[in-house]
Amino acid sequence: MGQKLKGVILGAGHFADIQLEAWQSVQGAEMKGILSRTKKNAEVLAQKYGLQVYDDFDQMILDIQPDFVDVCTPPDVHLHYTILSADRGIPVLCQKPVAPSLEESEALVQYCLDRKVPLMINENWRWQGWYREIKNMIDQGMLGKVYHTYFAMRPGDGWGNDPYPVQPFFKDMKQFLIYETGVHWIDTFRYLFGEIRSVYCQIRKINSVVAGEDLAIIHFDFRNGMTGIYDANRTTYMEEVRSPAYGWMTLEGTEGKLRLEQDGRIYYTPRGGLEKEHAYTIPPGWKGGCAIATQQHFIDGLLKGISYESSGPEYLKTVRVVYACYESARQNQVVHLEE
Ligand SMILES: NC(=O)c1ccc[n+]([C@@H]2O[C@H](COP(=O)([O-])OP(=O)(O)OC[C@H]3O[C@@H](n4cnc5c(N)ncnc54)[C@H](O)[C@@H]3O)[C@@H](O)[C@H]2O)c1
């Protein structure tokens, strides 16, 4: 392997650790520096992963001359750091949610487009090994024409006075469940089933200590004629909290059906046959290897020029569905997405 691309990461919180762990398995890249508002945490991660800690963005760029920036801060500073990086011509891997509003998300994407700076939104859910396998099964025709899907999302971590111990800031988010978490399923549904024509969404707050919604039911109408339901809450008691798949899923088609279990295992039933576990290997790493696969996709794009599944313009399609869901909930009406 030739020279590796050099990266720096911004943020040293819950997800920076998962990112950095995954970067160690990515071919063609290595992380060199870290900058975070919480310097103490940055020092811990720097020690763990052999990085240089910085207080100053420009100094970090000057010293390391990175080939890319991994933005892993909360969304309110994604635009700020994307501008700083794009102004210096440095490619950006930016965490979801892109930004706190649709307008700011569009501005972030446009900023990189105008400067021809590569941007990939770090949307890793669609890269979970079980979704890649389900996509293969659909493409091989094992389900025939898929006409219905259902996902029950139940991480079970949002109850009590101190919900979401891993990410306590969830409690204060005014738009929470769809904006922060449901966005992953909207994007994964787009990956598996194509574009969404309209949504009907209802939201509720079950745990009164949280600011935003912690329950959502979204009815999707896909352009290919399929129907989908995302039935999500984080409050229902679960024996296993935050299971690998965060819940369970069914897909129904003309030639067969399947279900995805919380541990990532897939069970398949052909029409007229018996249900059997579908044999496949779940890739190692966090949530079916999805962080590694997403980061590898980003690096492959830089090294081999392949286009990103979650490029800025592509991912804005997901973001627009998020805001259509909130609009539908507000109006209590079906909201149509523009073609
Ligand atoms: N893709 C996924 O699966 C996934 C999972 C969890 C979180 N995320 C996303 O990752 C991002 C970070 O989430 P998290 O859970 O790690 O949050 P966190 O609060 O645990 O960590 C955020 C980090 O950013 C730092 N930070 C905040 N403002 C900063 C600034 N102006 N400059 C430098 N550093 C700053 C904080 O000090 C902290 O170290 C969010 O966008 C979140 O939605 C993605």
The ligand as a Gaussian input file, in Angstrom:
#p B3LYP/6-31G(d) Opt

LIG

0 1
 N      -23.451000       8.280000      12.581000
 C      -23.799000       7.814000      13.770000
 O      -24.106000       6.658000      13.894000
 C      -23.746000       8.728000      14.944000
 C      -23.899000       8.247000      16.248000
 C      -23.777000       9.140000      17.310000
 C      -23.542000      10.477000      17.052000
 N      -23.454000      10.911000      15.753000
 C      -23.234000      12.341000      15.431000
 O      -21.891000      12.694000      15.757000
 C      -21.852000      14.047000      16.177000
 C      -21.228000      14.096000      17.577000
 O      -22.052000      13.361000      18.457000
 P      -21.514000      12.801000      19.849000
 O      -22.542000      11.815000      20.310000
 O      -20.108000      12.377000      19.724000
 O      -21.614000      14.131000      20.747000
 P      -20.787000      14.458000      22.071000
 O      -21.467000      15.618000      22.706000
 O      -20.549000      13.222000      22.853000
 O      -19.389000      14.954000      21.509000
 C      -19.250000      16.159000      20.804000
 C      -17.820000      16.609000      20.879000
 O      -17.658000      17.817000      20.111000
 C      -16.962000      18.772000      20.902000
 N      -17.327000      20.115000      20.457000
 C      -18.492000      20.778000      20.636000
 N      -18.427000      21.996000      20.070000
 C      -17.186000      22.115000      19.547000
 C      -16.504000      23.138000      18.849000
 N      -17.092000      24.297000      18.573000
 N      -15.226000      22.903000      18.477000
 C      -14.606000      21.730000      18.752000
 N      -15.208000      20.720000      19.412000
 C      -16.477000      20.911000      19.797000
 C      -17.378000      18.482000      22.327000
 O      -16.477000      19.024000      23.237000
 C      -17.376000      16.946000      22.308000
 O      -16.067000      16.454000      22.495000
 C      -23.286000      14.558000      16.114000
 O      -23.510000      15.190000      14.891000
 C      -24.105000      13.271000      16.228000
 O      -25.403000      13.355000      15.657000
 C      -23.531000      10.061000      14.728000

